[in-house]
């Protein structure tokens, strides 16, 4: 489930923000 959410967030952020920044946010949220 986490993998799915991470992929979706990364794809959505890829265009909006850097995936690296989101990666950190996802880890913090998880």
PyMOL Python script that loads the backbone (N, CA, C, O; Angstrom):
from pymol import cmd

cmd.read_pdbstr("""\
ATOM      1  N   UNK A   1       0.855  -1.210   0.000  1.00  0.00           N
ATOM      2  CA  UNK A   1       0.000   0.000   0.000  1.00  0.00           C
ATOM      3  C   UNK A   1       0.885   1.252   0.000  1.00  0.00           C
ATOM      4  O   UNK A   1       0.623   2.217  -0.718  1.00  0.00           O
ATOM      5  N   UNK A   2       1.920   1.212   0.808  1.00  0.00           N
ATOM      6  CA  UNK A   2       2.819   2.374   0.884  1.00  0.00           C
ATOM      7  C   UNK A   2       3.456   2.639  -0.483  1.00  0.00           C
ATOM      8  O   UNK A   2       3.567   3.782  -0.927  1.00  0.00           O
ATOM      9  N   UNK A   3       3.866   1.559  -1.129  1.00  0.00           N
ATOM     10  CA  UNK A   3       4.528   1.699  -2.438  1.00  0.00           C
ATOM     11  C   UNK A   3       3.587   2.424  -3.409  1.00  0.00           C
ATOM     12  O   UNK A   3       4.000   3.320  -4.145  1.00  0.00           O
ATOM     13  N   UNK A   4       2.330   2.017  -3.393  1.00  0.00           N
ATOM     14  CA  UNK A   4       1.354   2.642  -4.297  1.00  0.00           C
ATOM     15  C   UNK A   4       1.224   4.131  -4.011  1.00  0.00           C
ATOM     16  O   UNK A   4       1.251   4.958  -4.923  1.00  0.00           O
ATOM     17  N   UNK A   5       1.086   4.453  -2.757  1.00  0.00           N
ATOM     18  CA  UNK A   5       0.917   5.865  -2.374  1.00  0.00           C
ATOM     19  C   UNK A   5       2.162   6.663  -2.755  1.00  0.00           C
ATOM     20  O   UNK A   5       2.070   7.782  -3.259  1.00  0.00           O
ATOM     21  N   UNK A   6       3.308   6.074  -2.508  1.00  0.00           N
ATOM     22  CA  UNK A   6       4.564   6.772  -2.802  1.00  0.00           C
ATOM     23  C   UNK A   6       4.663   7.050  -4.303  1.00  0.00           C
ATOM     24  O   UNK A   6       5.062   8.138  -4.717  1.00  0.00           O
ATOM     25  N   UNK A   7       4.302   6.067  -5.099  1.00  0.00           N
ATOM     26  CA  UNK A   7       4.389   6.228  -6.557  1.00  0.00           C
ATOM     27  C   UNK A   7       3.421   7.318  -7.023  1.00  0.00           C
ATOM     28  O   UNK A   7       3.774   8.161  -7.848  1.00  0.00           O
ATOM     29  N   UNK A   8       2.221   7.292  -6.498  1.00  0.00           N
ATOM     30  CA  UNK A   8       1.213   8.282  -6.896  1.00  0.00           C
ATOM     31  C   UNK A   8       1.673   9.682  -6.513  1.00  0.00           C
ATOM     32  O   UNK A   8       1.561  10.619  -7.303  1.00  0.00           O
ATOM     33  N   UNK A   9       2.183   9.814  -5.318  1.00  0.00           N
ATOM     34  CA  UNK A   9       2.644  11.131  -4.852  1.00  0.00           C
ATOM     35  C   UNK A   9       3.817  11.596  -5.705  1.00  0.00           C
ATOM     36  O   UNK A   9       3.897  12.764  -6.084  1.00  0.00           O
ATOM     37  N   UNK A  10       4.705  10.692  -5.998  1.00  0.00           N
ATOM     38  CA  UNK A  10       5.897  11.064  -6.778  1.00  0.00           C
ATOM     39  C   UNK A  10       5.472  11.538  -8.170  1.00  0.00           C
ATOM     40  O   UNK A  10       5.989  12.536  -8.672  1.00  0.00           O
ATOM     41  N   UNK A  11       4.553  10.839  -8.777  1.00  0.00           N
ATOM     42  CA  UNK A  11       4.106  11.213 -10.126  1.00  0.00           C
ATOM     43  C   UNK A  11       3.430  12.584 -10.085  1.00  0.00           C
ATOM     44  O   UNK A  11       3.652  13.421 -10.960  1.00  0.00           O
ATOM     45  N   UNK A  12       2.623  12.800  -9.086  1.00  0.00           N
ATOM     46  CA  UNK A  12       1.888  14.067  -8.970  1.00  0.00           C
ATOM     47  C   UNK A  12       2.842  15.220  -8.659  1.00  0.00           C
ATOM     48  O   UNK A  12       2.658  16.340  -9.135  1.00  0.00           O
ATOM     49  N   UNK A  13       3.850  14.928  -7.861  1.00  0.00           N
ATOM     50  CA  UNK A  13       4.806  15.973  -7.461  1.00  0.00           C
ATOM     51  C   UNK A  13       5.866  16.162  -8.533  1.00  0.00           C
ATOM     52  O   UNK A  13       6.424  17.250  -8.676  1.00  0.00           O
ATOM     53  N   UNK A  14       6.138  15.131  -9.269  1.00  0.00           N
ATOM     54  CA  UNK A  14       7.179  15.198 -10.311  1.00  0.00           C
ATOM     55  C   UNK A  14       7.000  16.467 -11.151  1.00  0.00           C
ATOM     56  O   UNK A  14       7.974  17.145 -11.477  1.00  0.00           O
ATOM     57  N   UNK A  15       5.769  16.774 -11.492  1.00  0.00           N
ATOM     58  CA  UNK A  15       5.515  17.939 -12.346  1.00  0.00           C
ATOM     59  C   UNK A  15       5.426  19.210 -11.498  1.00  0.00           C
ATOM     60  O   UNK A  15       5.811  20.290 -11.945  1.00  0.00           O
ATOM     61  N   UNK A  16       4.921  19.073 -10.285  1.00  0.00           N
ATOM     62  CA  UNK A  16       4.748  20.244  -9.414  1.00  0.00           C
ATOM     63  C   UNK A  16       6.044  20.578  -8.669  1.00  0.00           C
ATOM     64  O   UNK A  16       6.563  21.690  -8.759  1.00  0.00           O
ATOM     65  N   UNK A  17       6.543  19.600  -7.943  1.00  0.00           N
ATOM     66  CA  UNK A  17       7.759  19.827  -7.148  1.00  0.00           C
ATOM     67  C   UNK A  17       8.751  18.685  -7.372  1.00  0.00           C
ATOM     68  O   UNK A  17       8.420  17.663  -7.974  1.00  0.00           O
ATOM     69  N   UNK A  18       9.956  18.879  -6.880  1.00  0.00           N
ATOM     70  CA  UNK A  18      10.975  17.836  -7.046  1.00  0.00           C
ATOM     71  C   UNK A  18      10.581  16.574  -6.269  1.00  0.00           C
ATOM     72  O   UNK A  18      10.103  16.670  -5.139  1.00  0.00           O
ATOM     73  N   UNK A  19      10.774  15.421  -6.851  1.00  0.00           N
ATOM     74  CA  UNK A  19      10.432  14.145  -6.195  1.00  0.00           C
ATOM     75  C   UNK A  19      11.253  13.947  -4.928  1.00  0.00           C
ATOM     76  O   UNK A  19      10.813  13.274  -3.995  1.00  0.00           O
ATOM     77  N   UNK A  20      12.429  14.525  -4.897  1.00  0.00           N
ATOM     78  CA  UNK A  20      13.292  14.381  -3.711  1.00  0.00           C
ATOM     79  C   UNK A  20      12.611  15.005  -2.491  1.00  0.00           C
ATOM     80  O   UNK A  20      12.622  14.433  -1.401  1.00  0.00           O
ATOM     81  N   UNK A  21      12.022  16.183  -2.692  1.00  0.00           N
ATOM     82  CA  UNK A  21      11.361  16.869  -1.576  1.00  0.00           C
ATOM     83  C   UNK A  21      10.178  16.038  -1.084  1.00  0.00           C
ATOM     84  O   UNK A  21       9.958  15.900   0.119  1.00  0.00           O
ATOM     85  N   UNK A  22       9.435  15.498  -2.017  1.00  0.00           N
ATOM     86  CA  UNK A  22       8.268  14.696  -1.648  1.00  0.00           C
ATOM     87  C   UNK A  22       8.694  13.413  -0.957  1.00  0.00           C
ATOM     88  O   UNK A  22       8.023  12.925  -0.048  1.00  0.00           O
ATOM     89  N   UNK A  23       9.830  12.871  -1.408  1.00  0.00           N
ATOM     90  CA  UNK A  23      10.338  11.637  -0.804  1.00  0.00           C
ATOM     91  C   UNK A  23      10.483  11.819   0.703  1.00  0.00           C
ATOM     92  O   UNK A  23      10.115  10.940   1.483  1.00  0.00           O
ATOM     93  N   UNK A  24      11.014  12.947   1.096  1.00  0.00           N
ATOM     94  CA  UNK A  24      11.220  13.224   2.524  1.00  0.00           C
ATOM     95  C   UNK A  24       9.866  13.357   3.217  1.00  0.00           C
ATOM     96  O   UNK A  24       9.665  12.821   4.307  1.00  0.00           O
ATOM     97  N   UNK A  25       8.957  14.060   2.593  1.00  0.00           N
ATOM     98  CA  UNK A  25       7.634  14.282   3.182  1.00  0.00           C
ATOM     99  C   UNK A  25       6.923  12.939   3.381  1.00  0.00           C
ATOM    100  O   UNK A  25       6.275  12.707   4.402  1.00  0.00           O
ATOM    101  N   UNK A  26       7.058  12.076   2.399  1.00  0.00           N
ATOM    102  CA  UNK A  26       6.403  10.760   2.482  1.00  0.00           C
ATOM    103  C   UNK A  26       6.983   9.965   3.635  1.00  0.00           C
ATOM    104  O   UNK A  26       6.246   9.334   4.393  1.00  0.00           O
ATOM    105  N   UNK A  27       8.284   9.991   3.768  1.00  0.00           N
ATOM    106  CA  UNK A  27       8.935   9.230   4.848  1.00  0.00           C
ATOM    107  C   UNK A  27       8.496   9.774   6.208  1.00  0.00           C
ATOM    108  O   UNK A  27       8.279   9.011   7.150  1.00  0.00           O
ATOM    109  N   UNK A  28       8.368  11.079   6.300  1.00  0.00           N
ATOM    110  CA  UNK A  28       7.966  11.699   7.562  1.00  0.00           C
ATOM    111  C   UNK A  28       6.514  11.317   7.891  1.00  0.00           C
ATOM    112  O   UNK A  28       6.180  11.021   9.038  1.00  0.00           O
ATOM    113  N   UNK A  29       5.680  11.332   6.875  1.00  0.00           N
ATOM    114  CA  UNK A  29       4.273  11.007   7.064  1.00  0.00           C
ATOM    115  C   UNK A  29       4.118   9.542   7.464  1.00  0.00           C
ATOM    116  O   UNK A  29       3.288   9.193   8.303  1.00  0.00           O
ATOM    117  N   UNK A  30       4.936   8.700   6.843  1.00  0.00           N
ATOM    118  CA  UNK A  30       4.872   7.262   7.118  1.00  0.00           C
ATOM    119  C   UNK A  30       5.463   6.979   8.486  1.00  0.00           C
ATOM    120  O   UNK A  30       5.507   5.825   8.913  1.00  0.00           O
TER     121      UNK A  30
END
""", "prot")
cmd.dss("prot")
cmd.show_as("cartoon", "prot")
cmd.util.cbc("prot")
cmd.orient("prot")
